Amino acid sequence: MGGCTGSPRRLSDSEGEETDPAPRPPLQDSQGAHWKNAVGFWAVISCWSSGTGGAGLLGALSYLGLTQAGLSPQHTLLSMLGIPALLLASYFLLLTSPGPQDLRGEEDSDPSARQPLINNESSESKPGSGSPLSLQERWTVFKGLLHYIVPLVLVYFAEYFINQGLFELLFFRNTFLTHAQQYRWYQMLYQAGVFASRSSLRCCRIRHTWILALLQCLNLAFLLVDVWLSFLPSIYLVFLIIVYEGLLGGAAYVNTFHNIAVETSDEHREFAMATACISDTLGISLSGLLALPLHDFLCQLS
């Protein structure tokens, strides 16, 4: 990788002038910039995914804790209305809006305040790299993403099919928890699994995300059979399965975006990441569409 940094300028013995060395291979230069940007995106994706998982866990844990402490669900929800007000206050009171820039004092200002979070050297070196992608280019990028989009759609379809259609039907009478309390514990344990796996990118990376989709679909089939036949003897087995469900979903999410960030080129990465964001939404929407009538059907059978 030494060729990526370039060699120092040297003096010519005959003329005593500085001459540039041989030009660097452009492929090596572009690869160095690409991997530098990919490492930056890895850090962003890891922290961002962990933050979204932590938000889900904090919400589910707060609701579970307040209801377990004796508050009714209505009063618990009303007590949480202060959080949106807090976000609104932080936006207007804590954040500072950028004022008009003084071009005369630009040299004296702190240059770090204007630096981007991720240095994109390759985009600066390529003329016209900031131009929007053509329709043909977008279609080509989208087709290349299908082997990541389809597994993520399947993971979220199976995951939220369980959450929306089966959680309420996984009811055990041989426990001290009421029906409503069991549902809240299911949601909290699911979010705990999601948070753990979304925070695992630093120590565990999965290249073939279709394996996670297959395992999540098997998880759905197993729990669906249990709702039909009620063969699981203890709620604690369901607790473990739900944590496992969250681990699969969170791992599929963070590894999909990490793989896309690493494998796509710099000029296609933003579009590729934005396109992949439809995967979880599509999977959740499809699961809700099918889980609601199936839930009603299973309730009629019972």
C-alpha positions in Angstrom: 0.0 0.0 0.0 3.0 2.2 -0.1 2.3 3.3 -3.6 -1.0 4.8 -2.5 0.8 7.5 -0.4 3.2 8.5 -3.2 6.9 9.0 -3.0 8.7 12.3 -2.2 9.8 14.8 -4.8 13.5 14.6 -5.6 16.2 16.9 -7.0 17.7 16.2 -10.4 21.5 16.0 -10.5 21.7 17.6 -13.9 19.4 20.5 -13.5 19.1 20.9 -9.7 15.3 21.2 -10.1 12.5 19.3 -8.5 10.9 16.7 -10.8 7.9 14.6 -10.2 8.3 10.8 -9.9 6.6 8.3 -12.1 2.8 8.6 -11.8 1.0 6.2 -9.4 -1.2 3.5 -10.8 -4.8 4.8 -10.8 -6.2 1.5 -9.8 -4.2 1.2 -6.7 -5.0 4.8 -5.8 -8.7 4.3 -6.2 -8.7 1.1 -4.2 -7.0 2.8 -1.3 -9.6 5.6 -1.3 -12.4 3.0 -1.6 -11.3 1.0 1.4 -10.6 4.1 3.4 -14.2 5.2 2.8 -15.5 1.7 3.5 -13.8 1.7 6.9 -15.4 5.0 7.7 -18.8 3.7 6.7 -18.2 0.6 8.8 -17.8 2.8 11.9 -20.9 4.8 11.0 -23.1 1.8 10.3 -21.9 0.0 13.5 -22.7 3.0 15.8 -26.0 3.8 13.9 -27.3 0.3 14.0 -26.4 -0.1 17.7 -28.2 3.2 18.4 -31.4 2.1 16.7 -31.3 -1.2 18.5 -30.8 0.5 21.8 -33.7 2.8 21.2 -36.0 -0.2 20.6 -34.8 -1.9 23.8 -35.1 1.3 25.9 -38.7 1.8 24.7 -39.8 -1.8 25.4 -37.9 -1.9 28.7 -39.5 1.3 29.9 -43.0 0.2 29.1 -42.4 -3.2 30.7 -40.9 -1.6 33.8 -43.6 0.9 34.3 -46.4 -1.5 33.9 -44.7 -4.1 36.1 -44.4 -1.3 38.8 -48.2 -0.9 38.8 -49.0 1.7 36.3 -51.8 1.0 33.9 -51.0 0.9 30.1 -52.9 4.1 29.7 -51.0 6.0 32.3 -47.7 4.5 31.1 -48.3 5.8 27.6 -49.3 9.2 28.9 -46.1 9.4 31.0 -44.1 8.8 27.9 -45.6 11.8 26.0 -42.9 13.9 27.6 -40.2 12.3 25.4 -41.5 13.9 22.1 -41.7 17.2 24.0 -38.1 16.7 25.1 -37.0 16.0 21.5 -38.7 19.2 20.4 -37.1 21.2 23.1 -33.6 19.8 22.3 -34.1 20.7 18.7 -34.9 24.3 19.3 -32.8 24.9 22.5 -29.7 22.7 22.2 -28.9 22.7 18.5 -27.3 25.8 17.1 -28.3 27.0 13.6 -25.5 27.9 11.3 -25.2 31.7 10.9 -24.1 33.6 7.8 -20.5 32.8 7.0 -17.9 35.6 7.0 -15.7 34.9 4.0 -13.1 37.4 5.2 -12.5 35.5 8.4 -12.7 32.1 6.8 -8.9 31.6 7.1 -9.1 32.2 10.9 -12.0 29.9 11.5 -11.5 26.4 12.8 -11.2 24.1 9.7 -12.3 21.0 11.6 -15.8 22.5 12.0 -16.2 22.3 8.2 -14.7 18.8 7.7 -17.0 16.0 6.6 -17.6 13.0 8.8 -16.2 10.7 6.2 -13.5 12.0 3.8 -14.4 11.0 0.2 -11.1 11.5 -1.6 -12.1 9.5 -4.6 -15.1 11.8 -5.3 -12.8 14.8 -5.2 -10.4 13.3 -7.6 -13.0 12.2 -10.2 -14.5 15.0 -12.2 -18.3 14.9 -12.5 -18.6 12.2 -9.7 -21.2 14.3 -7.9 -23.6 14.2 -10.9 -26.8 12.3 -10.4 -26.9 8.7 -11.6 -28.8 7.9 -14.8 -31.8 5.6 -14.8 -29.7 2.8 -16.4 -27.1 3.1 -13.7 -29.7 3.0 -10.9 -31.3 -0.1 -12.4 -27.9 -1.8 -12.7 -27.1 -1.0 -9.1 -30.5 -2.2 -7.9 -30.1 -5.5 -9.7 -26.8 -6.0 -8.0 -28.4 -5.4 -4.6 -31.1 -8.0 -5.0 -29.0 -10.7 -3.3 -29.0 -8.5 -0.2 -32.4 -6.9 -0.5 -34.4 -10.2 -0.9 -32.9 -11.9 2.2 -33.5 -8.8 4.3 -37.1 -8.6 3.1 -37.6 -12.3 4.1 -35.9 -11.8 7.5 -38.2 -8.9 8.4 -41.3 -10.6 6.9 -40.8 -13.7 9.1 -39.7 -11.6 12.1 -42.7 -9.3 12.1 -45.1 -12.1 11.1 -44.1 -13.7 14.5 -44.4 -10.4 16.3 -47.7 -9.3 14.9 -49.5 -12.6 14.3 -48.1 -15.1 16.8 -46.9 -13.3 20.0 -50.4 -12.9 21.4 -51.2 -16.5 20.7 -48.1 -17.9 22.5 -49.9 -17.9 25.8 -49.0 -20.2 28.8 -51.2 -20.7 31.8 -48.7 -22.5 33.9 -46.8 -19.3 34.8 -47.2 -16.4 37.2 -47.3 -13.9 34.3 -50.7 -12.8 32.9 -51.4 -12.8 29.2 -50.6 -9.1 28.8 -47.4 -9.4 30.8 -46.3 -12.3 28.7 -46.7 -10.2 25.6 -44.7 -7.4 27.1 -41.9 -9.7 28.0 -41.9 -11.1 24.5 -41.4 -7.6 23.1 -38.7 -6.7 25.5 -36.7 -9.9 24.9 -37.0 -9.5 21.1 -35.6 -6.0 21.4 -32.8 -7.2 23.6 -31.8 -9.7 20.9 -32.0 -7.0 18.2 -29.8 -4.6 20.2 -27.2 -7.3 20.9 -26.8 -8.4 17.3 -26.9 -4.8 15.9 -24.0 -4.0 18.2 -22.0 -7.1 17.1 -20.5 -5.8 13.9 -17.1 -5.2 15.5 -16.7 -8.9 16.5 -18.9 -10.8 14.1 -19.5 -10.2 10.4 -21.7 -12.3 8.2 -21.2 -12.3 4.4 -24.0 -14.7 3.4 -27.1 -13.0 4.8 -29.4 -15.5 3.0 -28.5 -18.0 5.8 -30.1 -15.6 8.3 -33.2 -15.4 6.2 -33.5 -19.2 6.0 -33.1 -19.5 9.8 -35.7 -16.8 10.5 -38.2 -18.5 8.2 -37.6 -21.8 10.0 -38.2 -19.9 13.2 -41.5 -18.7 11.9 -42.6 -22.2 10.9 -41.6 -23.6 14.2 -43.6 -21.1 16.2 -46.6 -21.4 13.9 -46.7 -25.1 14.5 -46.5 -24.5 18.2 -49.4 -22.1 18.1 -51.4 -24.8 16.2 -50.4 -27.8 18.4 -49.2 -26.2 21.7 -46.3 -28.7 22.2 -43.8 -26.4 24.0 -44.0 -27.1 27.7 -42.6 -23.9 29.2 -42.7 -20.2 28.5 -38.9 -20.0 29.1 -38.3 -22.0 25.9 -40.3 -19.4 24.0 -38.2 -16.7 25.7 -35.1 -18.2 24.3 -36.6 -18.5 20.8 -37.7 -14.9 20.8 -34.2 -13.7 21.8 -32.9 -15.9 19.0 -35.4 -14.3 16.6 -34.1 -10.8 17.6 -30.5 -11.9 17.1 -31.3 -13.1 13.6 -33.1 -9.9 12.7 -30.5 -7.5 14.0 -27.6 -9.5 12.5 -29.3 -9.4 9.1 -29.9 -5.7 9.3 -26.4 -4.5 10.3 -24.5 -7.0 8.1 -26.6 -6.2 5.0 -25.8 -2.5 5.2 -22.2 -3.2 6.1 -21.7 -5.5 3.1 -23.4 -3.0 0.8 -21.1 -0.2 2.1 -18.0 -2.2 1.5 -18.9 -3.7 -1.9 -20.4 -0.8 -3.7 -18.3 1.9 -5.4 -18.1 5.4 -3.9 -20.3 7.0 -6.5 -23.0 4.3 -6.1 -22.9 3.9 -2.3 -25.4 6.5 -1.3 -28.0 5.3 -3.8 -27.4 1.7 -2.8 -27.8 2.4 0.9 -31.0 4.4 0.3 -32.4 1.6 -1.9 -31.7 -1.1 0.7 -33.7 0.8 3.3 -36.9 -0.3 1.6 -36.2 -3.9 2.5 -37.2 -3.8 6.2 -40.2 -1.6 5.4 -41.4 -3.9 2.6 -41.0 -7.0 4.8 -42.9 -5.5 7.7 -45.7 -4.3 5.5 -46.1 -7.6 3.8 -46.1 -9.5 7.1 -48.8 -7.2 8.6 -50.9 -7.7 5.5 -50.8 -11.5 6.0 -50.4 -11.8 9.8 -53.7 -10.0 10.7 -56.1 -12.3 8.8 -54.0 -15.4 9.9 -54.2 -14.2 13.5 -58.0 -13.9 13.3 -58.2 -17.4 11.7 -56.1 -19.0 14.4 -58.3 -17.3 17.1 -61.4 -18.7 15.6 -59.9 -22.2 15.6 -59.0 -21.9 19.3 
